[in-house]
Amino acid sequence: MKKIMILCSVALMAVTACTQQTTEKVKVLAHRGHASTGAEFTTDENSLDALKRAQERDFDGIEFDVHLTADDQLVIHHDNKIPGTDLSCQGSTFEEIRAHRLPFGQQIPTLREWLEQAKQTPHILQMLELKSHKPEREVLLITKCLEVIRELDMVDQMYMLSFKAETLDEVLRQQPDMKTILNSSSLHHSLTPAEVKEKGYTAASYNINVILQYPEWIQEFKDYGIETFFWMVNSSYLYDLAGELGFTWATTDFRDVIKK
């Protein structure tokens, strides 16, 4: 943490040198729903309980992860492997997955269940992460997700995100007005602000380690009208820094430990 604070301070100085910065209100994104109390997890991530808890708090958006099961059902879970079982989201049937309970007793929800609940709070944006699949399955994943989103008339409430540019390109091919977010955890897979703009993506969500190498990108993204996400933000210090650096969003696991 101390090393991150030092590096972030260097990044702040670099950004300040590039432009006149003003601290702005940073939107708060619930990472896999709101599954924590204080700094401890008290319910299952990506569960309907975590979604409902987030809806009851002052979040601006909620992020969640989607897989396509072996029998083509859409389920919400982060990892492909389901802990404590021999099951996987992409290799097992929905019936097999549904029979399993997560560590805090919640079931793995379907995309339809999640969005029907999310639609009750239309002011809270929903960030759907498309988990990595084999290419032909990934196209089907996108198609089926968009079918549910359109059926529930929720395009305006949605963003779709991925770590792969080709996945977002397919999203925009099928739904040109969908808001899209490019995720990246390493510089090798990060597009420059100009490249993100050329692709037509709405936002970039780059790990802080990427931004620390090119802090000037924050202002460049802003100049292009591209939203930026700072992750992970699990302290008040990092939330305040997100505003000072000029990020649009702060992604957090622990809403109770940051101030807004």
Backbone as CSV, one residue per row, in Angstrom:
resi,resn,N_x,N_y,N_z,CA_x,CA_y,CA_z,C_x,C_y,C_z
1,MET,0.831,-1.202,0.000,0.000,0.000,0.000,0.868,1.254,0.000
2,LYS,1.930,1.256,0.818,2.815,2.419,0.881,3.443,2.690,-0.472
3,LYS,3.860,1.625,-1.172,4.465,1.791,-2.500,3.462,2.399,-3.468
4,ILE,2.202,1.924,-3.410,1.170,2.455,-4.290,0.947,3.936,-4.016
5,MET,0.941,4.319,-2.736,0.729,5.720,-2.381,1.830,6.602,-2.944
6,ILE,3.080,6.132,-2.864,4.201,6.903,-3.395,4.078,7.049,-4.909
7,LEU,3.778,5.944,-5.595,3.654,5.975,-7.049,2.486,6.840,-7.482
8,CYS,1.391,6.778,-6.719,0.240,7.606,-7.054,0.549,9.085,-6.881
9,SER,1.339,9.414,-5.895,1.738,10.802,-5.687,2.567,11.300,-6.867
10,VAL,3.439,10.429,-7.374,4.232,10.776,-8.558,3.316,10.990,-9.757
11,ALA,2.320,10.099,-9.895,1.373,10.228,-11.002,0.595,11.531,-10.901
12,LEU,0.194,11.895,-9.691,-0.551,13.133,-9.490,0.283,14.342,-9.909
13,MET,1.560,14.342,-9.557,2.434,15.443,-9.947,2.555,15.522,-11.463
14,ALA,2.621,14.341,-12.114,2.746,14.318,-13.571,1.483,14.851,-14.235
15,VAL,0.319,14.458,-13.708,-0.937,14.936,-14.269,-1.082,16.441,-14.064
16,THR,-0.736,16.900,-12.880,-0.821,18.330,-12.573,0.076,19.143,-13.489
17,ALA,1.234,18.581,-13.829,2.164,19.274,-14.721,1.599,19.394,-16.127
18,CYS,0.753,18.416,-16.509,0.203,18.407,-17.866,-0.968,19.378,-18.026
19,THR,-1.745,19.554,-16.946,-2.957,20.347,-17.066,-3.365,20.897,-15.719
20,GLN,-4.236,21.891,-15.733,-4.768,22.447,-14.490,-5.870,21.529,-13.986
21,GLN,-5.617,20.817,-12.881,-6.564,19.845,-12.376,-7.496,20.459,-11.332
22,THR,-8.759,20.052,-11.366,-9.709,20.391,-10.319,-10.320,19.103,-9.816
23,THR,-10.444,18.976,-8.503,-11.022,17.765,-7.935,-12.495,17.682,-8.284
24,GLU,-12.913,16.568,-8.872,-14.289,16.386,-9.291,-14.922,15.234,-8.524
25,LYS,-16.234,15.271,-8.455,-16.959,14.175,-7.831,-16.767,12.913,-8.659
26,VAL,-16.331,11.866,-8.012,-16.081,10.603,-8.699,-17.249,9.657,-8.446
27,LYS,-17.789,9.094,-9.506,-18.876,8.130,-9.371,-18.339,6.836,-8.761
28,VAL,-19.191,6.149,-7.999,-18.766,4.935,-7.307,-19.440,3.712,-7.929
29,LEU,-18.621,2.728,-8.293,-19.093,1.500,-8.918,-18.946,0.334,-7.948
30,ALA,-20.024,-0.388,-7.712,-20.015,-1.567,-6.845,-19.443,-2.754,-7.614
31,HIS,-18.325,-3.278,-7.139,-17.641,-4.380,-7.797,-18.313,-5.708,-7.452
32,ARG,-18.980,-6.309,-8.426,-19.725,-7.568,-8.247,-20.862,-7.401,-7.238
33,GLY,-21.491,-6.241,-7.260,-22.518,-5.934,-6.276,-21.879,-5.429,-4.992
34,HIS,-22.713,-5.232,-3.975,-22.218,-4.760,-2.669,-22.290,-5.934,-1.699
35,ALA,-21.165,-6.638,-1.558,-21.149,-7.883,-0.787,-20.478,-7.737,0.569
36,SER,-20.161,-6.510,0.978,-19.365,-6.320,2.191,-20.084,-5.468,3.231
37,THR,-19.633,-5.650,4.474,-19.982,-4.757,5.577,-18.665,-4.323,6.189
38,GLY,-18.412,-3.009,6.215,-17.089,-2.561,6.614,-16.079,-3.045,5.595
39,ALA,-15.027,-3.688,6.073,-13.985,-4.212,5.186,-14.028,-5.737,5.122
40,GLU,-15.196,-6.323,5.367,-15.338,-7.774,5.326,-16.508,-8.154,4.426
41,PHE,-16.354,-9.278,3.733,-17.447,-9.781,2.907,-18.472,-10.479,3.798
42,THR,-19.735,-10.138,3.587,-20.804,-10.687,4.416,-21.923,-11.326,3.595
43,THR,-21.778,-11.326,2.294,-22.674,-12.078,1.427,-21.892,-12.449,0.182
44,ASP,-22.512,-13.217,-0.701,-21.809,-13.693,-1.888,-21.759,-12.627,-2.974
45,GLU,-20.572,-12.424,-3.551,-20.429,-11.528,-4.686,-21.269,-12.036,-5.856
46,ASN,-21.721,-11.123,-6.687,-22.485,-11.468,-7.889,-23.781,-12.226,-7.582
47,SER,-24.283,-12.067,-6.376,-25.554,-12.679,-6.009,-26.657,-11.621,-6.042
48,LEU,-27.915,-12.073,-6.076,-29.020,-11.117,-6.033,-29.027,-10.345,-4.724
49,ASP,-28.568,-10.973,-3.651,-28.478,-10.275,-2.373,-27.478,-9.124,-2.468
50,ALA,-26.329,-9.372,-3.110,-25.326,-8.311,-3.285,-25.856,-7.197,-4.181
51,LEU,-26.635,-7.548,-5.191,-27.252,-6.542,-6.062,-28.236,-5.680,-5.275
52,LYS,-29.108,-6.334,-4.500,-30.112,-5.591,-3.732,-29.453,-4.678,-2.701
53,ARG,-28.384,-5.152,-2.067,-27.659,-4.305,-1.109,-27.086,-3.068,-1.811
54,ALA,-26.570,-3.258,-3.015,-26.020,-2.121,-3.761,-27.116,-1.134,-4.132
55,GLN,-28.286,-1.642,-4.454,-29.397,-0.765,-4.816,-29.861,0.091,-3.638
56,GLU,-29.615,-0.395,-2.438,-30.028,0.333,-1.232,-29.001,1.377,-0.801
57,ARG,-27.825,1.359,-1.424,-26.761,2.305,-1.085,-26.605,3.341,-2.190
58,ASP,-25.714,4.301,-1.967,-25.547,5.408,-2.919,-24.510,5.083,-3.994
59,PHE,-24.711,3.988,-4.690,-23.850,3.640,-5.814,-24.385,4.279,-7.096
60,ASP,-23.463,4.615,-7.978,-23.843,5.131,-9.291,-23.937,4.019,-10.328
61,GLY,-23.245,2.915,-10.069,-23.258,1.792,-10.989,-22.915,0.499,-10.270
62,ILE,-23.249,-0.612,-10.911,-22.985,-1.940,-10.347,-22.386,-2.813,-11.444
63,GLU,-21.248,-3.425,-11.149,-20.567,-4.307,-12.105,-20.853,-5.760,-11.766
64,PHE,-20.997,-6.599,-12.796,-21.225,-8.030,-12.596,-20.683,-8.793,-13.797
65,ASP,-20.556,-10.127,-13.647,-19.881,-10.959,-14.647,-20.825,-12.026,-15.201
66,VAL,-20.745,-12.262,-16.515,-21.678,-13.186,-17.161,-20.940,-14.287,-17.920
67,HIS,-21.417,-15.524,-17.702,-20.936,-16.699,-18.432,-22.098,-17.345,-19.185
68,LEU,-21.756,-18.125,-20.197,-22.721,-18.927,-20.946,-22.519,-20.388,-20.556
69,THR,-23.561,-21.019,-20.018,-23.439,-22.405,-19.563,-23.373,-23.370,-20.746
70,ALA,-23.128,-24.643,-20.427,-23.025,-25.666,-21.469,-24.331,-25.817,-22.241
71,ASP,-25.470,-25.484,-21.591,-26.757,-25.565,-22.281,-27.300,-24.169,-22.614
72,ASP,-26.371,-23.233,-22.814,-26.667,-21.907,-23.374,-27.540,-21.016,-22.493
73,GLN,-27.370,-21.138,-21.177,-28.044,-20.235,-20.255,-27.039,-19.193,-19.749
74,LEU,-27.515,-18.009,-19.444,-26.655,-16.915,-18.988,-26.676,-16.839,-17.465
75,VAL,-25.491,-16.998,-16.845,-25.412,-16.972,-15.388,-24.400,-15.938,-14.922
76,ILE,-24.612,-15.462,-13.689,-23.777,-14.413,-13.098,-22.811,-15.036,-12.094
77,HIS,-21.515,-14.989,-12.402,-20.475,-15.508,-11.503,-19.137,-14.997,-12.020
78,HIS,-18.182,-14.765,-11.132,-16.905,-14.220,-11.596,-16.041,-15.279,-12.264
79,ASP,-15.608,-16.277,-11.515,-14.729,-17.301,-12.067,-15.527,-18.329,-12.852
80,ASN,-14.879,-18.946,-13.821,-15.520,-20.052,-14.523,-15.718,-21.239,-13.574
81,LYS,-14.682,-21.543,-12.790,-14.761,-22.624,-11.809,-15.631,-22.203,-10.635
82,ILE,-16.491,-23.104,-10.191,-17.349,-22.833,-9.044,-16.704,-23.455,-7.815
83,PRO,-16.283,-22.660,-6.839,-15.519,-23.171,-5.690,-16.247,-24.279,-4.931
84,GLY,-15.458,-25.248,-4.496,-16.005,-26.329,-3.693,-16.751,-27.384,-4.475
85,THR,-16.674,-27.320,-5.804,-17.373,-28.290,-6.647,-16.481,-28.681,-7.820
86,ASP,-16.948,-29.637,-8.602,-16.300,-29.984,-9.868,-16.969,-29.269,-11.036
87,LEU,-17.829,-28.326,-10.732,-18.597,-27.633,-11.755,-17.850,-26.422,-12.298
88,SER,-18.210,-26.032,-13.506,-17.739,-24.776,-14.080,-18.921,-24.125,-14.777
89,CYS,-18.907,-22.811,-14.808,-20.022,-22.091,-15.429,-20.181,-22.457,-16.902
90,GLN,-19.062,-22.576,-17.599,-19.122,-22.813,-19.038,-19.167,-24.293,-19.419
91,GLY,-18.827,-25.171,-18.466,-18.784,-26.601,-18.777,-19.895,-27.414,-18.161
92,SER,-20.759,-26.774,-17.379,-21.849,-27.474,-16.694,-23.192,-26.922,-17.156
93,THR,-24.253,-27.676,-16.893,-25.592,-27.217,-17.261,-26.133,-26.270,-16.196
94,PHE,-27.142,-25.514,-16.578,-27.750,-24.590,-15.626,-28.342,-25.346,-14.437
95,GLU,-28.961,-26.469,-14.681,-29.551,-27.248,-13.590,-28.487,-27.673,-12.587
96,GLU,-27.333,-28.096,-13.073,-26.246,-28.491,-12.180,-25.738,-27.296,-11.368
97,ILE,-25.594,-26.170,-12.036,-25.086,-24.968,-11.376,-26.081,-24.446,-10.348
98,ARG,-27.336,-24.449,-10.704,-28.385,-23.893,-9.850,-28.549,-24.686,-8.548
99,ALA,-28.202,-25.947,-8.581,-28.337,-26.780,-7.386,-27.285,-26.458,-6.326
100,HIS,-26.249,-25.723,-6.740,-25.150,-25.407,-5.817,-25.413,-24.109,-5.076
101,ARG,-25.039,-24.071,-3.806,-25.135,-22.851,-3.006,-23.735,-22.271,-2.807
102,LEU,-23.637,-20.962,-2.906,-22.370,-20.271,-2.696,-22.042,-20.204,-1.203
103,PRO,-20.823,-19.785,-0.816,-20.397,-19.856,0.593,-21.343,-19.206,1.598
104,PHE,-22.011,-18.111,1.219,-22.946,-17.458,2.145,-24.387,-17.905,1.913
105,GLY,-24.565,-18.972,1.131,-25.892,-19.553,0.962,-26.703,-19.061,-0.212
106,GLN,-26.148,-18.153,-1.015,-26.875,-17.620,-2.164,-26.766,-18.553,-3.374
107,GLN,-27.738,-18.457,-4.267,-27.681,-19.182,-5.536,-27.014,-18.316,-6.602
108,ILE,-26.483,-18.966,-7.627,-25.956,-18.243,-8.780,-27.141,-17.797,-9.640
109,PRO,-27.314,-16.490,-9.841,-28.486,-16.003,-10.584,-28.289,-16.054,-12.097
110,THR,-29.396,-15.933,-12.792,-29.360,-15.791,-14.242,-29.270,-14.306,-14.592
111,LEU,-28.894,-14.032,-15.825,-28.843,-12.641,-16.268,-30.236,-12.014,-16.210
112,ARG,-31.241,-12.755,-16.608,-32.602,-12.210,-16.583,-33.015,-11.847,-15.161
113,GLU,-32.740,-12.714,-14.192,-33.071,-12.414,-12.800,-32.366,-11.151,-12.328
114,TRP,-31.093,-11.043,-12.674,-30.305,-9.877,-12.263,-30.893,-8.593,-12.853
115,LEU,-31.156,-8.606,-14.156,-31.612,-7.384,-14.818,-33.042,-7.017,-14.429
116,GLU,-33.886,-7.995,-14.182,-35.239,-7.678,-13.723,-35.193,-6.953,-12.381
117,GLN,-34.260,-7.360,-11.507,-34.089,-6.657,-10.242,-33.445,-5.281,-10.473
118,ALA,-32.430,-5.232,-11.320,-31.714,-3.974,-11.590,-32.628,-2.925,-12.206
119,LYS,-33.593,-3.351,-12.974,-34.493,-2.417,-13.650,-35.321,-1.605,-12.664
120,GLN,-35.426,-2.082,-11.432,-36.195,-1.364,-10.411,-35.504,-0.077,-9.964
121,THR,-34.203,0.043,-10.252,-33.464,1.275,-9.936,-32.792,1.772,-11.218
122,PRO,-33.570,2.363,-12.123,-33.033,2.753,-13.435,-31.949,3.814,-13.380
123,HIS,-31.825,4.527,-12.258,-30.783,5.547,-12.136,-29.419,4.943,-11.833
124,ILE,-29.381,3.662,-11.464,-28.110,2.983,-11.196,-27.705,2.211,-12.446
125,LEU,-26.583,2.596,-13.044,-26.129,1.968,-14.279,-25.597,0.563,-14.008
126,GLN,-25.740,-0.312,-14.989,-25.312,-1.697,-14.869,-24.156,-1.974,-15.826
127,MET,-23.071,-2.531,-15.281,-21.860,-2.802,-16.063,-21.686,-4.313,-16.204
128,LEU,-21.987,-4.842,-17.367,-21.975,-6.282,-17.621,-20.626,-6.686,-18.209
129,GLU,-19.853,-7.448,-17.445,-18.579,-7.942,-17.972,-18.786,-9.270,-18.687
130,LEU,-18.376,-9.322,-19.930,-18.444,-10.538,-20.739,-17.193,-11.360,-20.459
131,LYS,-17.354,-12.493,-19.790,-16.208,-13.322,-19.461,-15.684,-14.020,-20.713
132,SER,-14.409,-14.332,-20.704,-13.760,-14.917,-21.872,-14.283,-16.325,-22.162
133,HIS,-14.637,-16.574,-23.432,-15.092,-17.880,-23.911,-14.334,-18.208,-25.196
134,LYS,-14.512,-19.416,-25.703,-14.014,-19.735,-27.033,-14.708,-18.810,-28.024
135,PRO,-14.027,-18.430,-29.126,-14.570,-17.407,-30.035,-16.016,-17.618,-30.457
136,GLU,-16.361,-18.838,-30.879,-17.725,-19.063,-31.357,-18.745,-18.969,-30.216
137,ARG,-18.328,-19.353,-29.019,-19.218,-19.256,-27.855,-19.347,-17.791,-27.403
138,GLU,-18.290,-17.021,-27.594,-18.314,-15.629,-27.172,-19.301,-14.814,-28.010
139,VAL,-19.376,-15.092,-29.289,-20.356,-14.411,-30.135,-21.768,-14.741,-29.677
140,LEU,-22.002,-16.021,-29.360,-23.317,-16.429,-28.875,-23.619,-15.777,-27.525
141,LEU,-22.612,-15.685,-26.649,-22.770,-15.014,-25.362,-23.255,-13.577,-25.566
142,ILE,-22.599,-12.854,-26.450,-22.977,-11.463,-26.724,-24.400,-11.387,-27.259
143,THR,-24.701,-12.247,-28.220,-26.028,-12.248,-28.839,-27.122,-12.484,-27.811
144,LYS,-26.924,-13.470,-26.950,-27.947,-13.810,-25.966,-28.070,-12.732,-24.889
145,CYS,-26.955,-12.129,-24.487,-27.024,-11.026,-23.521,-27.826,-9.865,-24.097
146,LEU,-27.540,-9.517,-25.337,-28.241,-8.405,-25.970,-29.725,-8.705,-26.142
147,GLU,-30.072,-9.953,-26.390,-31.486,-10.325,-26.512,-32.243,-10.012,-25.227
148,VAL,-31.648,-10.372,-24.098,-32.301,-10.119,-22.803,-32.370,-8.622,-22.530
149,ILE,-31.276,-7.912,-22.788,-31.234,-6.471,-22.549,-32.285,-5.753,-23.383
150,ARG,-32.392,-6.116,-24.657,-33.391,-5.473,-25.527,-34.810,-5.813,-25.073
151,GLU,-35.026,-7.083,-24.724,-36.365,-7.511,-24.310,-36.838,-6.741,-23.078
152,LEU,-35.902,-6.431,-22.176,-36.250,-5.693,-20.968,-36.146,-4.180,-21.164
153,ASP,-35.821,-3.762,-22.380,-35.716,-2.336,-22.731,-34.734,-1.630,-21.800
154,MET,-33.512,-2.179,-21.695,-32.532,-1.660,-20.752,-31.231,-1.204,-21.409
155,VAL,-31.223,-1.015,-22.704,-29.989,-0.618,-23.390,-29.409,0.662,-22.779
156,ASP,-30.265,1.629,-22.470,-29.793,2.913,-21.946,-29.187,2.790,-20.550
157,GLN,-29.528,1.728,-19.823,-29.027,1.546,-18.452,-27.742,0.731,-18.415
158,MET,-27.318,0.219,-19.570,-26.245,-0.770,-19.612,-24.935,-0.250,-20.179
159,TYR,-23.845,-0.808,-19.651,-22.531,-0.809,-20.291,-22.165,-2.292,-20.454
160,MET,-21.365,-2.605,-21.482,-20.800,-3.947,-21.609,-19.281,-3.817,-21.661
161,LEU,-18.592,-4.644,-20.903,-17.141,-4.520,-20.805,-16.445,-5.844,-21.035
162,SER,-15.177,-5.743,-21.457,-14.365,-6.921,-21.727,-12.901,-6.527,-21.691
163,PHE,-12.049,-7.531,-21.463,-10.610,-7.327,-21.552,-10.120,-7.467,-22.997
164,LYS,-11.016,-7.815,-23.919,-10.617,-8.046,-25.309,-11.314,-7.057,-26.245
165,ALA,-10.509,-6.351,-27.026,-11.065,-5.368,-27.951,-11.972,-6.034,-28.985
166,GLU,-11.596,-7.224,-29.446,-12.409,-7.885,-30.468,-13.800,-8.243,-29.946
167,THR,-13.907,-8.478,-28.637,-15.210,-8.755,-28.043,-16.084,-7.513,-28.076
168,LEU,-15.505,-6.363,-27.712,-16.269,-5.121,-27.755,-16.619,-4.735,-29.192
169,ASP,-15.741,-5.054,-30.133,-16.046,-4.784,-31.538,-17.294,-5.560,-31.973
170,GLU,-17.411,-6.803,-31.493,-18.586,-7.611,-31.824,-19.832,-7.046,-31.146
171,VAL,-19.698,-6.565,-29.921,-20.833,-5.922,-29.250,-21.345,-4.759,-30.088
172,LEU,-20.441,-3.898,-30.544,-20.840,-2.729,-31.318,-21.351,-3.100,-32.705
173,ARG,-20.887,-4.219,-33.234,-21.425,-4.692,-34.514,-22.893,-5.073,-34.354
174,GLN,-23.204,-5.732,-33.228,-24.578,-6.176,-32.992,-25.469,-5.073,-32.408
175,GLN,-24.867,-4.149,-31.654,-25.646,-3.102,-30.985,-24.822,-1.814,-30.988
176,PRO,-24.860,-1.061,-32.075,-23.975,0.107,-32.226,-24.110,1.167,-31.137
177,ASP,-25.257,1.246,-30.475,-25.444,2.278,-29.457,-25.161,1.778,-28.037
178,MET,-24.609,0.570,-27.903,-24.271,0.068,-26.572,-23.036,0.783,-26.037
179,LYS,-23.076,1.176,-24.779,-21.905,1.774,-24.127,-20.911,0.650,-23.806
180,THR,-19.641,0.862,-24.118,-18.633,-0.190,-23.974,-17.437,0.291,-23.164
181,ILE,-16.841,-0.646,-22.429,-15.683,-0.353,-21.574,-14.577,-1.356,-21.886
182,LEU,-13.398,-0.865,-22.203,-12.243,-1.736,-22.387,-11.509,-1.866,-21.059
183,ASN,-11.421,-3.090,-20.557,-10.671,-3.384,-19.336,-9.234,-3.747,-19.692
184,SER,-8.303,-3.447,-18.798,-6.922,-3.883,-18.992,-6.198,-3.921,-17.657
185,SER,-5.437,-4.992,-17.460,-4.641,-5.122,-16.238,-3.149,-5.035,-16.525
186,SER,-2.792,-4.866,-17.806,-1.373,-4.775,-18.162,-1.199,-3.820,-19.331
187,LEU,-0.058,-3.186,-19.404,0.215,-2.226,-20.461,0.195,-2.894,-21.832
188,HIS,0.605,-4.156,-21.885,0.682,-4.883,-23.150,-0.680,-4.962,-23.839
189,HIS,-1.762,-5.031,-23.042,-3.101,-5.180,-23.606,-3.892,-3.871,-23.579
190,SER,-3.226,-2.758,-23.303,-3.916,-1.470,-23.182,-3.813,-0.670,-24.474
191,LEU,-4.935,-0.184,-24.955,-4.934,0.715,-26.098,-4.689,2.138,-25.614
192,THR,-4.087,2.945,-26.435,-3.880,4.353,-26.101,-5.227,5.075,-26.144
193,PRO,-5.325,6.258,-25.551,-6.572,7.020,-25.638,-7.033,7.248,-27.081
194,ALA,-6.106,7.544,-27.977,-6.479,7.762,-29.379,-7.052,6.490,-29.993
195,GLU,-6.474,5.332,-29.641,-6.969,4.060,-30.177,-8.350,3.724,-29.623
196,VAL,-8.566,4.004,-28.338,-9.879,3.768,-27.737,-10.931,4.646,-28.416
197,LYS,-10.577,5.901,-28.662,-11.488,6.816,-29.358,-11.803,6.313,-30.760
198,GLU,-10.776,5.870,-31.470,-10.975,5.373,-32.839,-11.885,4.153,-32.868
199,LYS,-11.779,3.304,-31.847,-12.624,2.105,-31.757,-14.084,2.453,-31.464
200,GLY,-14.302,3.619,-30.886,-15.665,4.006,-30.551,-16.134,3.527,-29.199
201,TYR,-15.198,3.164,-28.320,-15.574,2.704,-26.985,-15.937,3.898,-26.102
202,THR,-16.788,3.631,-25.128,-17.252,4.682,-24.222,-16.250,4.999,-23.131
203,ALA,-15.546,3.952,-22.665,-14.733,4.112,-21.457,-13.546,3.155,-21.465
204,ALA,-12.581,3.473,-20.597,-11.419,2.609,-20.370,-11.301,2.362,-18.870
205,SER,-11.138,1.095,-18.518,-10.957,0.714,-17.113,-9.620,0.005,-16.999
206,TYR,-8.582,0.801,-16.739,-7.225,0.272,-16.684,-6.767,0.179,-15.228
207,ASN,-6.108,-0.926,-14.904,-5.550,-1.075,-13.565,-4.603,0.082,-13.274
208,ILE,-4.535,0.471,-12.010,-3.716,1.616,-11.620,-2.259,1.448,-12.048
209,ASN,-1.762,0.203,-12.113,-0.375,-0.024,-12.522,-0.127,0.420,-13.961
210,VAL,-1.173,0.349,-14.798,-1.055,0.836,-16.178,-1.020,2.368,-16.188
211,ILE,-1.953,2.976,-15.463,-2.047,4.436,-15.434,-0.796,5.070,-14.851
212,LEU,-0.171,4.403,-13.886,1.032,4.954,-13.275,2.170,5.092,-14.284
213,GLN,2.156,4.252,-15.313,3.193,4.335,-16.337,2.914,5.463,-17.332
214,TYR,1.637,5.776,-17.529,1.264,6.850,-18.455,0.178,7.724,-17.813
215,PRO,0.504,8.465,-16.778,-0.508,9.278,-16.080,-1.147,10.338,-16.963
216,GLU,-0.443,10.739,-18.017,-1.006,11.749,-18.917,-2.216,11.221,-19.689
217,TRP,-2.375,9.892,-19.719,-3.515,9.315,-20.421,-4.842,9.744,-19.808
218,ILE,-4.870,10.011,-18.500,-6.128,10.392,-17.849,-6.696,11.635,-18.512
219,GLN,-5.863,12.653,-18.689,-6.320,13.885,-19.329,-6.625,13.665,-20.805
220,GLU,-5.842,12.811,-21.463,-6.096,12.532,-22.875,-7.450,11.850,-23.055
221,PHE,-7.762,10.898,-22.181,-9.080,10.260,-22.236,-10.182,11.303,-22.050
222,LYS,-9.990,12.185,-21.077,-10.987,13.220,-20.799,-11.170,14.131,-22.008
223,ASP,-10.068,14.500,-22.652,-10.143,15.362,-23.831,-10.927,14.703,-24.969
224,TYR,-10.855,13.382,-25.043,-11.595,12.635,-26.065,-13.036,12.337,-25.648
225,GLY,-13.417,12.723,-24.430,-14.764,12.438,-23.949,-14.960,10.995,-23.533
226,ILE,-13.859,10.330,-23.169,-13.897,8.918,-22.770,-13.861,8.817,-21.248
227,GLU,-14.789,8.069,-20.685,-14.838,7.879,-19.240,-13.681,6.981,-18.789
228,THR,-13.250,7.181,-17.545,-12.154,6.383,-16.993,-12.552,5.784,-15.651
229,PHE,-12.071,4.566,-15.410,-12.350,3.838,-14.173,-11.038,3.585,-13.430
230,PHE,-11.031,3.836,-12.124,-9.877,3.601,-11.258,-10.195,2.367,-10.417
231,TRP,-9.375,1.309,-10.550,-9.621,0.099,-9.748,-8.291,-0.522,-9.327
232,MET,-8.314,-1.151,-8.107,-9.440,-1.143,-7.170,-9.277,-0.015,-6.156
233,VAL,-10.407,0.555,-5.720,-10.390,1.672,-4.785,-11.032,1.204,-3.484
234,ASN,-10.190,0.735,-2.572,-10.695,0.171,-1.322,-10.201,0.931,-0.099
235,SER,-9.984,2.251,-0.283,-9.617,3.112,0.847,-10.040,4.539,0.524
236,SER,-10.235,5.339,1.574,-10.592,6.744,1.376,-9.484,7.490,0.648
237,TYR,-8.222,7.120,0.945,-7.089,7.774,0.289,-7.182,7.607,-1.231
238,LEU,-7.436,6.387,-1.677,-7.487,6.132,-3.112,-8.710,6.776,-3.753
239,TYR,-9.813,6.844,-3.015,-10.991,7.518,-3.572,-10.719,9.010,-3.775
240,ASP,-10.120,9.638,-2.764,-9.774,11.057,-2.899,-8.786,11.269,-4.049
241,LEU,-7.841,10.339,-4.182,-6.852,10.440,-5.248,-7.504,10.305,-6.619
242,ALA,-8.519,9.442,-6.708,-9.227,9.283,-7.979,-9.783,10.621,-8.452
243,GLY,-10.316,11.410,-7.510,-10.826,12.731,-7.868,-9.723,13.685,-8.271
244,GLU,-8.621,13.639,-7.530,-7.505,14.537,-7.832,-6.874,14.214,-9.185
245,LEU,-6.845,12.937,-9.536,-6.271,12.538,-10.820,-7.236,12.762,-11.982
246,GLY,-8.521,12.909,-11.670,-9.489,13.199,-12.717,-10.234,11.999,-13.266
247,PHE,-10.273,10.882,-12.521,-11.025,9.711,-12.969,-12.525,9.986,-12.919
248,THR,-13.280,9.311,-13.793,-14.737,9.426,-13.807,-15.373,8.528,-12.755
249,TRP,-14.818,7.311,-12.623,-15.393,6.285,-11.752,-14.331,5.705,-10.818
250,ALA,-14.792,5.241,-9.643,-13.954,4.480,-8.719,-14.662,3.156,-8.445
251,THR,-13.970,2.055,-8.706,-14.530,0.718,-8.509,-14.101,0.189,-7.145
252,THR,-15.070,-0.234,-6.328,-14.735,-0.640,-4.963,-15.434,-1.919,-4.527
253,ASP,-14.756,-2.669,-3.651,-15.356,-3.813,-2.961,-15.964,-3.379,-1.637
254,PHE,-15.428,-2.297,-1.062,-15.755,-1.926,0.314,-16.289,-0.493,0.380
255,ARG,-17.563,-0.350,0.095,-18.180,0.983,0.075,-18.082,1.679,1.426
256,ASP,-18.127,0.915,2.505,-18.169,1.517,3.834,-16.859,2.197,4.225
257,VAL,-15.761,1.847,3.562,-14.470,2.403,3.982,-14.040,3.595,3.136
258,ILE,-14.825,3.946,2.116,-14.513,5.149,1.356,-15.595,6.189,1.604
259,LYS,-15.235,7.436,1.475,-16.167,8.531,1.710,-16.488,9.207,0.393
260,LYS,-17.724,9.619,0.275,-18.156,10.277,-0.961,-18.964,11.510,-0.601
